[in-house]
């Protein structure tokens, strides 16, 4: 069986930014997949059934044939290596490393600090306002991203081709703006790039509002 014939299943959630990243990668590479929604509000990620898929009880997880892949960065790297169409990393090794570093600023220095479980624990045990906590870390992270973009940006994060950097930036920026009313105007490059990307067909299809579980939440 060829790689293109392998069945792919994605476990995710409409508002999970790591799930959003993987949806973008799959869409940009024109890869068909089955989506299984994990309801975070009902703690389905902690269910016995899903824990067998990912013992870390996090999303996303991707099933490729009979193999299980976890963590969005690893999943996207796998897709890049195994599905060369519509590449998300350039051939130049230095640029590849720079893009990976950019992605890790988002993945390590912004996203973990807005995790709902962490924020709830901080607010409860640390006597800290969650909005102030999120704003501090998001501002710090996006300030670093804005500086990196000054060196690398074109129409998109790294020149005029869509890369992994873009599929990390858009979910992060749109999520903090929409979910936490975070003002992006102090970050003009971030705002410009997000505006250049968000209305592209693949980005529209992958957006939370167009996911089956997102649509059902809106109706409720």
Residue pairs with C-beta under 8 A, 6 or more apart in sequence:
1 65
3 82
3 83
4 83
6 64
6 65
7 34
7 63
7 65
8 26
8 31
8 32
8 33
8 34
8 62
8 63
8 64
9 33
9 34
9 35
9 36
9 62
9 63
10 19
10 22
10 23
10 26
10 33
10 34
10 35
10 36
10 60
10 61
10 62
10 63
11 36
11 38
11 50
11 53
11 54
11 59
11 60
11 61
11 62
11 63
12 19
12 20
12 22
12 23
12 35
12 36
12 37
12 38
12 59
12 60
13 19
13 37
13 38
13 39
13 40
13 59
13 213
14 37
14 208
14 209
14 211
14 212
14 213
14 214
14 217
15 40
15 175
15 179
15 208
15 214
16 40
16 59
16 60
17 111
17 171
17 172
17 175
18 58
18 59
18 60
18 71
18 72
18 111
18 171
19 59
19 60
19 72
20 170
20 171
20 175
20 206
20 207
20 208
21 72
21 76
21 167
21 168
21 171
22 60
22 62
22 72
22 75
22 76
22 79
23 205
23 206
23 211
24 167
24 170
24 171
24 202
24 203
24 206
25 75
25 76
25 79
25 80
25 88
25 164
25 167
26 33
26 79
27 202
27 205
27 206
28 86
28 88
28 162
28 167
28 202
29 79
29 83
29 85
29 86
29 88
30 85
30 86
31 79
31 83
33 62
35 211
35 212
37 211
37 212
37 213
38 44
38 45
38 50
38 59
39 213
40 59
40 116
44 50
45 54
45 57
45 58
45 59
46 57
50 57
50 61
51 57
53 61
53 63
53 68
54 61
54 68
54 70
56 70
58 70
58 71
60 70
60 72
60 75
61 68
61 69
61 70
62 68
62 69
62 70
62 75
62 78
63 69
64 78
69 75
69 78
72 107
73 103
73 104
73 107
76 88
76 164
76 167
79 88
80 87
80 88
80 89
80 164
88 162
88 163
88 164
88 167
89 95
89 96
89 99
89 100
89 163
89 164
90 96
90 99
90 158
90 161
90 163
95 158
98 152
98 158
99 157
99 158
99 163
99 164
99 165
100 164
102 145
102 148
102 152
102 157
102 158
102 165
102 168
103 164
103 165
103 168
105 141
105 144
105 145
105 148
106 141
106 145
106 168
106 169
106 172
107 168
109 137
109 140
109 141
109 144
110 137
110 138
110 141
110 142
110 172
111 172
112 118
113 119
113 133
113 134
113 137
113 138
113 141
114 134
114 137
114 138
114 175
114 176
114 180
119 130
119 133
119 134
120 130
122 128
122 130
122 133
123 129
123 130
123 133
131 180
134 176
134 180
134 182
135 180
135 182
138 176
138 180
138 182
142 173
142 184
142 187
142 190
143 187
145 169
145 187
145 190
146 187
146 188
146 189
146 190
149 157
149 189
149 190
149 193
150 189
152 158
152 159
153 159
153 189
153 193
154 160
155 193
155 196
156 162
156 163
156 165
156 166
156 193
156 196
156 197
157 163
157 165
157 166
157 169
157 193
158 165
162 197
166 193
166 197
169 190
169 193
169 194
169 197
170 194
170 197
170 198
170 203
173 184
173 190
173 191
173 194
174 194
174 198
174 207
176 182
176 184
177 183
177 184
184 190
184 191
184 194
185 191
197 203
198 204
198 207
204 210
208 214
209 215
209 218
